[in-house]
Amino acid sequence: MSNAGWSSNAKADVEGTTISTSWSVGTGGKAQYKAAITIAVPANASVEVIEFAYNETVTVVHTNQRCSKAAVDAVVTFVITGDGNGSGVSVSVDQVGGDNENYGSARGTTGSAISLNVAISGTCTG
């Protein structure tokens, strides 16, 4: 599989707002890529993973924090790895967004954690 332009995404419902993630791999490696995505949210936030690709795992972690009244503060972390010759390849988290809003993007390399602090629209019901 050529990795140029290769990308994938996962979706989760965070307190009624569907967030979508998108990540991609730059050129340079010859590997199958996979992502471990962790969504860390406040203890009283409701989160449901809606979908993810065959090459992704999505884990929801509740922290000791509580939701603010204006938004759900979350940390979305990606660790993208490749099988074979894919170490140190440039990767990007193109989007963590919802409701036509992009909460953030970041760049890194395979094997390294790429974290985004995001404030997701909505209030906690829990």
Rosetta blueprint (number, residue, H / E / L):
1 M L
2 S L
3 N L
4 A L
5 G L
6 W E
7 S E
8 S E
9 N E
10 A E
11 K E
12 A E
13 D E
14 V E
15 E L
16 G L
17 T E
18 T E
19 I E
20 S E
21 T E
22 S E
23 W E
24 S E
25 V E
26 G L
27 T L
28 G L
29 G L
30 K L
31 A L
32 Q L
33 Y E
34 K E
35 A E
36 A E
37 I E
38 T E
39 I E
40 A E
41 V E
42 P L
43 A L
44 N L
45 A L
46 S L
47 V E
48 E E
49 V E
50 I E
51 E E
52 F E
53 A L
54 Y L
55 N L
56 E E
57 T E
58 V E
59 T E
60 V E
61 V E
62 H E
63 T L
64 N L
65 Q L
66 R L
67 C L
68 S L
69 K L
70 A L
71 A E
72 V E
73 D E
74 A E
75 V E
76 V E
77 T E
78 F E
79 V E
80 I E
81 T E
82 G E
83 D L
84 G L
85 N L
86 G L
87 S L
88 G L
89 V L
90 S E
91 V E
92 S E
93 V E
94 D E
95 Q E
96 V E
97 G E
98 G E
99 D L
100 N L
101 E E
102 N E
103 Y E
104 G E
105 S E
106 A E
107 R E
108 G E
109 T E
110 T L
111 G L
112 S L
113 A E
114 I E
115 S E
116 L E
117 N E
118 V E
119 A E
120 I E
121 S E
122 G L
123 T L
124 C L
125 T L
126 G L
